[in-house]
Amino acid sequence: MKNENPILVALSHGLKSDLFPSAGPGAAVLAIGFDGDVDDSLFPASVTTMVQYWAGPAARLRALGYAVRGDVPADAAFDRVIIHTPKQMDEMQYLLAAGWRALRPGGDLIAVAANDAGGARLGPVLRDAGLNISESSKAKCRVVRVIKNDDVSVPPDWLAHGDFRVHPDTGMTTCPGLFSWDRVDAGSALLRDHLPADLSGVGADFGCGYGFLSRTVLDRCAHVTCLHGLDADSRAVAAAGANMQSDGPRFCGHHVDIPSGSGLTGLDFIVMNPPFHTGARESHDLGRAFIARAHEALRKGGTLVMVANAHLGYEADLLRLFSAVNKLYEGGVFKIYQCVK
């Protein structure tokens, strides 16, 4: 185990305490929301199935020998379920309910989170649902354990929190856990308002999310023959596909870790609102990787149109890679660039 990871430090501490007895040799374990920063000391690869929506962490887990899937199994087939719960309440409740459903009777569910990322409310949420929990804390994280029995259960309506739904504010299919899932992101809305209408040919939306910008491109740019929607979150790719279902072959979704390579070449254009956070930590390198992969994927003379927070300072990267860089908009906290390879 990599001891610098506080989530794993807290989980190891809990599993070694009397409050969290061993699941026993050969017990089938389902682990949800963990990345490649794990090893056999906590998650024996021979008995552990990983659930990971994100392409990059999923690839790292497979490289470590884990069975990885992109959804939570519906059958009660596991003796222990361990969840690194997210901060967003609906997504957290869904994963707790889905993990509970995946447990055999008598199995235990263990949830862990940093105190400032939902961990402090894990205990209250489960206790308010009528569950008897054991709890430990370490490294500013909280770990809770619940045993599945016939007397109590997580609220059944929590499962519906993970469902795709058409959100009334956007009119688009989405679900909790996706970026800006219940609203239009301000940067994306700004790029929509300044998007050139003459985009044509084959293009891509890098980091497409549930497809807000993709929908704009296909509606506004009649000469776009094919748009590839790329996102690292498998749920986002599924939602974008649903939102572009009426476009048939004009849209194609890809579950891809873009910084590792898009898999596309010769594109006529790319639109993007690149992410700049890895978890809670701001990462300028993430946006720079998106810019580099976009440059690689474009044909000579191809166009990149992107929005970014002004403070991130991507101009140097754009000027270094592209033959022409035009600032379409600058105001407030955002800048929009149109760049030609």
N, C-alpha and C positions, 0 to 999 in steps of 0.2 A: 504494500500500500504506500501511496505517496503521502507522507505525513503532512505536507504543506496544504493539503486540501481539507478545509475545516469540516465539510460535509462528511468526508470519509473518516476523519478523526472522531467526530461525534458518533457516527454510526458504529465504528469499531469499539468505542468506549461503551456504548449501549449494549452491543452484542456480547461483550465480555462481562457484563454485570449480571447479578442474580435476577434482575428484573426482566432480562431477555434471554431465557434459556435457549440452548441450541435446538435447531429444528431436527437434528438427528442426521446420521450419515445417510447419504443417498436421497435426502428430502428434495423434492422438486421446488425450485425457487424461480419466481418471476421478479425481475428487477426493472423498474420503470423510471426513465428520466436520467439515467446515468450515462456519462460519456466514456471516452477511452482512458480516463484516469482511474482505472480500477485494476485489480488483480485477484488471483485465487484466494488470497487471505480473507477476503470478504465475500467474494462471489465465485465459487468454484465453477469453472467453465463447463465441467462435465455434467452439472445438474442445473445450471442457470440459463434461463431464457431472458434475453434483454428486449425491452420495448424502447425504441428510439425513433422519433419522428425525423430527426435531423440527419441529413445525408453524411456530413463530415464525421460526427461522432459514431454513426452507425458503421461507417467504413472502418474506423479505428477499432471498434468492438469486434467486428468480424475478423480483423487481422490478429486479434488476441485469442481467437478461437471460440468466440461466443456465437450461439444461435441468436439471430437478431430478427425481430419482426417490427412492422410499422403500425401495429394496432394492438390493443389489449385483448387477449383471447376471451371469448364469451363463455367458455366451458370452465367449470370448477375443477381444475386439474392440478393445482399447485398447493404444496404444504406451507409455503411461506411466500408472501408478496412484500417486496421492499420498494417504497416509492420515494423518490426525491421530488417532493411536491413543489409546484410552481406558486408564485405569489398571487396570481390572479384567482379570485375566489371561485368563480364558476368552474374554471379548469381544474383547480385543486379538488373541489367536491366531486367532479366527474371522475377524476383519476382514483380518488378514494373509493368511490362506488364501483368503478370498473375493477379495481384491484380486489375489492371485497367479493364481487361476483366470481372472480377467477380462483378464489380460495376453496379448498375442500373444507367440509365441516371439521372443526377442531384446529384448523390451521391458523396462523397468525399473520396479521397485517402490521407492517412497521413503516412509519412515515418519518421522514427527516427533512428539515429545512433550516436555513439560517434564520436567526431570530428576526432580522430586519427584512426578510423576504418571505414572510408568512409563517415562520416557525413558531413565533410567540402565540399565534392563535390556533395552532394545530390542536392542542389539548382542549381549549374551550369549544372549538367547533365540534369535535368528536364527543365531548362530554354533553354538550347541548343536544346532541342527537341521541342521548341516552346510553352511550357506550361506556363501558368500564375500561379505563386505560391505565397502562404503566408508562412512566415518563422519565426521561433522563436528559441532561444537558451537558454540553461540552463545546468548547471552541466557539462560543456565541451561536450555537445551533441547538435545536430541540429535536429529540427523538421520542416518538410515542409508539406504543404497541397495543394492539387490540386482538383478542382471540375470537374467532368466529364460532358462534354457537346458535342454538335455535331460539334463544330468548330475545335477542336484540339483533338489529341490522342497521346499516346506514340507511338514511331516507331514500326510498326508491326513486324519487324525483331527481336525485342528484345525477343519475345516469343520463338524463335528458340534457344536462348542461353541456355534454360533449357532442350533441347532435349538430349537424349542419342545419342552418335556418336562414331564411331571407330576412335580413335586418331591415327594420322599417326606415331607418335614417339613410341607408345607402341603396336599398332595393337590390342588394346583391347577396348571394349565398356566402355565408361565413360561419365561423364557430369560435368560441372562446379559446384563447391560446395563440391565435394568429395575430400578427402585427396589426395594430390599429383595427381590431376585428369588429368593433362596434361603432366606428366613426370613420370619416375620411381623414387621412393624415394630412396635416397642413401643407407639408412639402409636396405631396402628391397632388393635392388640389391646385397648388400653384403651378406645377408643371402641366397639369391638364389645361389651365387657362392660357399657357404660353406655348403649348405644343404646336410645332409647325404642321400645317394641314397637308403639306406636299410630300410627306413620307410615303415611300412606295417600295415595291419589291418584297424581298424576304428580310424580316427583321426579328428582333428579340426584345423582351422585357426582362431585364436582369433583376432578380429579386421581386418577382411578380406579385407575391402575396396572394390574396384572393382574387386579384385580377382587375383592380380599379383602373390602372393605367392601360392595361391591355384592352379593356373594354373601350376606353377613350380612343385608342389608336384605331381599332377596328371600326368604330362608329364614324370617326372623323376622316380617316384616310382611305378613300375608296380604292386606291391603287396598291394597297398592301395586299399581296397575294398570300402570304403566310407569315404568321407571328408565332415565335417560340416563346413560351412563358417558362422561365427558370426560377426555381426556388429550392432552398435547402430543406424546407419543411414539407413533408409529404402531404400534410393536411391542406396546406396552402395550394399545392398543385392540384389536389382533388377539387377544392373549392373553385379555383380558377377555371378548371375544366367544366364545372357545372355552370359557371357564369358565362362561358363562351360556347356552350353546347349548341346554340343556334347557328354558330359560324362554321360548324363542320370542319373541313380540312384547313380552313384559314387559321386555326389555332392548334398548337401542339404543346402540351405541358411536359416538363422534364424535372425530375427530382434530382437536383445536382448541387454539389458543394462548389459554388462558383469560384472561390479563391483557389481551389485545386484544379480548375479547368472547366470550361463550359462545354467542351465537346463540339462546338460549332465553329465554322470558318466561312469566309466569303459573304458575310451578311452585308446587306445594303444599309441597315440602320440599327441602332440600339437605343432604347429609352431606359432610364433607370433612376430610382431614388435609393441609392445604396445605403445599407445599414452602417451604423458607426458605433454599435455597442456589441460587446461580447458579454452576455449576461448583463450585469449592472455596470460593467466597466467600459468606459469610452475607449474605442480603439480606432485611431486614424488609419492603422494598417489595413483594416478591413475594407474601408472605402478605396484605398489605394490599390488593393488587390482587385477589386471590382473594375477599376479603371484599366488596369493592366490586362485583365482578361477580356474586357470589351475591345481594347485596341487589337488584341490577337484575333478576335472573332470577326472583326470588320474587314471587308475588302478595301483595297486602296481606293480612296475617294468616298468611302462609306462614312456615315454620320453618327455621332454619339450625341444624344440630348439627355442631359442629367440635371437634377436638382440636388443641392447639398447645403448643409448649414454653413453659413459664411465663415464661422470661426475655424473650420476644419482645414482651410488653406490648401485646396487641391490644385490650385493654379499651376504650381511648379510641375506637378506630375503631368497635367494636361499639356502644358507648353512643351514639355520634353518629348512627349509621345506623338502628339498630333501636329499636322502641318498648319492647321488654322484653328484658333480658339476664339469664339465669339461669345460675349456675355449677353444673353438675351434679357436677363433681368437681375437686378440687385436691389434688395429692399428688406428692411427688418432683419431677420436672422437667416435669410436665404439668398442663394445665388443660383441662376440657371445658366448652363453653358450649352452651346452648340459647337461641336468639334468635328473637324474633317480629318480623316486619316490620310 
